[in-house]
Amino acid sequence: MGWLWAIIVGFVLGLLAKAILPGKQHSPLWLTTVFGIIGAVVGNAIARAMGIDETSGIDWGRHALQLVAALVIVFLGDMAYMAVRGNKQRA
């Protein structure tokens, strides 16, 4: 069940990051989901390091850190995707 939640959370975080970032992102949906999963893992690690991973109620700080990490990873991942994929499309 943990993998299913990771995929769902990654999908939602990736889509939110794509919606927030200005301009068009060219990475496919499956890659955006992977970026979102990585963002969730990185955000959780940062929250754990800051001591806010386990709080009573909704962990808004942890969720905010997950979204910020997903934003950065989707942005950088899309740049890397276009650097690799963009060269192949012109050839």
VOPAGU-2260 file (C-alpha; in pm, 1 decimal, decimal comma):
REM VOPAGU-2260
SITE   aa  ch    i         X         Y         Z
SITE  MET   A    0       0,0       0,0       0,0
SITE  GLY   A    1     296,2     232,5      58,5
SITE  TRP   A    2     391,9     228,1    -308,6
SITE  LEU   A    3      38,4     319,8    -412,5
SITE  TRP   A    4      36,2     621,4    -182,4
SITE  ALA   A    5     381,4     723,9    -305,9
SITE  ILE   A    6     256,4     718,9    -665,1
SITE  ILE   A    7     -61,7     911,0    -580,1
SITE  VAL   A    8     122,3    1175,2    -376,7
SITE  GLY   A    9     393,5    1203,5    -642,7
SITE  PHE   A   10     130,8    1245,0    -913,4
SITE  VAL   A   11     -47,5    1521,2    -721,2
SITE  LEU   A   12     274,8    1699,8    -622,8
SITE  GLY   A   13     408,2    1680,3    -978,2
SITE  LEU   A   14      88,3    1823,4   -1123,5
SITE  LEU   A   15      78,4    2100,8    -863,1
SITE  ALA   A   16     440,1    2187,9    -937,7
SITE  LYS   A   17     368,5    2198,6   -1313,0
SITE  ALA   A   18      67,0    2423,2   -1250,4
SITE  ILE   A   19     262,7    2663,3   -1029,4
SITE  LEU   A   20     574,0    2691,2   -1246,1
SITE  PRO   A   21     549,6    2958,3   -1515,3
SITE  GLY   A   22     575,6    2856,4   -1879,0
SITE  LYS   A   23     532,3    2517,1   -2037,9
SITE  GLN   A   24     698,4    2206,8   -1900,8
SITE  HIS   A   25     768,3    1943,4   -2162,1
SITE  SER   A   26     827,1    1636,7   -1949,5
SITE  PRO   A   27     568,8    1358,1   -1990,0
SITE  LEU   A   28     317,6    1274,1   -1718,4
SITE  TRP   A   29     500,3     961,5   -1600,3
SITE  LEU   A   30     821,4    1160,8   -1553,0
SITE  THR   A   31     634,6    1438,9   -1372,6
SITE  THR   A   32     499,8    1174,0   -1134,2
SITE  VAL   A   33     853,4    1044,7   -1072,7
SITE  PHE   A   34     969,7    1401,7   -1006,0
SITE  GLY   A   35     680,6    1442,8    -760,9
SITE  ILE   A   36     773,9    1122,3    -579,3
SITE  ILE   A   37    1133,5    1241,7    -549,4
SITE  GLY   A   38    1007,2    1579,3    -426,0
SITE  ALA   A   39     799,0    1408,7    -157,7
SITE  VAL   A   40    1097,7    1204,5     -39,6
SITE  VAL   A   41    1327,0    1508,4     -34,0
SITE  GLY   A   42    1062,1    1718,9     142,8
SITE  ASN   A   43    1016,0    1448,1     406,0
SITE  ALA   A   44    1392,1    1430,1     462,0
SITE  ILE   A   45    1414,2    1807,4     508,9
SITE  ALA   A   46    1114,7    1802,4     746,0
SITE  ARG   A   47    1271,9    1520,2     945,2
SITE  ALA   A   48    1598,6    1715,4     968,9
SITE  MET   A   49    1406,5    2020,7    1090,7
SITE  GLY   A   50    1211,9    1813,7    1343,4
SITE  ILE   A   51     867,1    1879,2    1195,7
SITE  ASP   A   52     798,0    1539,0    1040,8
SITE  GLU   A   53     571,5    1417,6    1323,6
SITE  THR   A   54     321,8    1668,6    1455,5
SITE  SER   A   55     -31,4    1634,6    1583,3
SITE  GLY   A   56    -292,3    1703,9    1319,0
SITE  ILE   A   57    -209,0    1789,2     960,7
SITE  ASP   A   58     161,5    1833,6     890,4
SITE  TRP   A   59     134,7    2158,5     692,8
SITE  GLY   A   60     505,3    2231,2     726,4
SITE  ARG   A   61     599,7    1890,8     588,2
SITE  HIS   A   62     354,5    1925,9     301,3
SITE  ALA   A   63     486,4    2273,4     218,0
SITE  LEU   A   64     842,6    2139,7     212,3
SITE  GLN   A   65     733,5    1853,1     -14,2
SITE  LEU   A   66     574,8    2099,8    -256,7
SITE  VAL   A   67     879,2    2327,9    -259,1
SITE  ALA   A   68    1107,2    2030,2    -321,2
SITE  ALA   A   69     875,8    1909,0    -600,3
SITE  LEU   A   70     882,7    2256,8    -757,7
SITE  VAL   A   71    1261,0    2258,4    -765,4
SITE  ILE   A   72    1287,8    1901,1    -891,8
SITE  VAL   A   73    1022,4    1945,3   -1162,9
SITE  PHE   A   74    1193,8    2265,1   -1278,9
SITE  LEU   A   75    1542,4    2112,0   -1288,7
SITE  GLY   A   76    1417,2    1778,2   -1419,2
SITE  ASP   A   77    1230,5    1944,3   -1704,8
SITE  MET   A   78    1541,6    2141,2   -1797,1
SITE  ALA   A   79    1743,4    1818,9   -1803,0
SITE  TYR   A   80    1469,7    1641,1   -2001,1
SITE  MET   A   81    1466,5    1914,8   -2264,1
SITE  ALA   A   82    1846,6    1919,0   -2281,7
SITE  VAL   A   83    1848,2    1547,6   -2359,9
SITE  ARG   A   84    1527,2    1524,3   -2560,1
SITE  GLY   A   85    1565,8    1856,5   -2741,6
SITE  ASN   A   86    1889,2    1749,1   -2910,3
SITE  LYS   A   87    1733,2    1425,7   -3034,8
SITE  GLN   A   88    1432,8    1600,5   -3190,5
SITE  ARG   A   89    1648,8    1829,1   -3406,1
SITE  ALA   A   90    1865,6    1549,4   -3546,8
